[in-house]
């Protein structure tokens, strides 16, 4: 069976979220109790992974105290959760430059906790990913320490429908400066800029040697409409689902739809497993 690494799953402390954000998450879903059970018990989530053939998963957390509700405590929460199976559960934590006294020191602390990557969510953090160019020293400290610690930085690109989201900050081209100024930093463009800026994401992935993208949140059956030349960047595309975000119902269904695409077997393997395995070695 083809091994799979899902690099973008939202196992997080939902109790921290503001009411309006929670309402959007659960609207129309009938599995809230089940999802909350996975968040409460990593062994339950590991059993789900086993049942659908997912070897490893990136568990996405970030800091957004004003818009979504997540405080820096999410880092300790996800580090503890992933300690149940650190080779299979990849902890993604977050830093907001205004939420901690020393953002660079927080990155170092996250690395000591065993966190494997940092998530920047520009539209939920109300910051531009290249804000350091305009004097945001905290953001530059995050990138510098992430680069020094070998922690990839995942940056949300593309629109968000969550209440209060500031979508202007989520344009992929804002990440071009990062590729120029921090060439050794691995950057993952989450969602490939969907649904407005896919061409920008494609350009950046081709331009910068350490820039990748995940395809989470994109309906698999529409992937080749969004990225008709995806095989040209097959070495730099990561599988992700964005489950259980709005519109993403079943993990296994997404996998089946992706496998049905007319892509070469070696391309599918790179996207489903090889590329993430290279970025996140056991």
Phi, psi and omega in degrees: 000138178299118176291152185226138168241116176265107189273004186214085178233138183264074166269112188205167179281087185300337179297339179284339190288148175293155187302319183294323178291319178297319181300321179292318180302314189268354182301121177081354179273148177246005185244026183304313182299321180294314180297316179297329176294321177296322181290333181277336187220105181300332180293326175295318180292322177299323177294321175298314178304314180300322185290338182244007174080026177265117182284316181221158180217137172272120185258109193274124172223151179206169184254121180208072187295326186275320186268316183252323178120348183286128177258173178302347178297343179298332181295316178292323180298311184287329177297318178294317181301311185286344178296345177294331180200071188297340178280342182249330182255111184265113184280123171253123178246186184217159174222133169246126185306331183266357186262351178225155183291325184222093183302322179295318178295326178294322176298316178300319179297318179300319179298320178293330179288345183097009177292137189262342182199163180247138176251123171254127180239086187306318184286337177263348178253356180053050175216152176269138184298339176256025182299339178298333178298333182254020171105005179280088183295331178296322179291319177296324177297322178299311181294319181298314182286327176297316178298317181294325182271357181070031179262119173299152176244119175266129181240123177296128173232143184104171188285160173227140180258008180291144179304130178088355181298139181252089191288340179303331183283350190260017178285127185304324185301339176295343179272354180299320179300322182296317178299326179284314188274337180230068189294339180268355179279126175283123180241130177248118178277101181293136175073002176057028177076010185296149359259007188253332194234038183294324181295324177296315180298316179301315179299314184294320179298323178287327186285314190258129188297330183250023178253128181237176171217150169255162184249025179293149179079357177261122176305121186307326182291346179257001187302316182284343170287319180287319184228075182297339180251033185298332180295336178293337180239029186301334180283355187229022180245134183244140176286136174201155183248328186076012179297141358258048179296164180307131179091351180249102189268307188231128178299313184294325179295319178298319180298315181297319180293323177294315181296341179278352182289150180280064177247150178297149183301321181292329177292315178300319181295319179300315183289316184287334188214304194301317185293316178292323179298327178289322181282331183234073181294149179290000000 
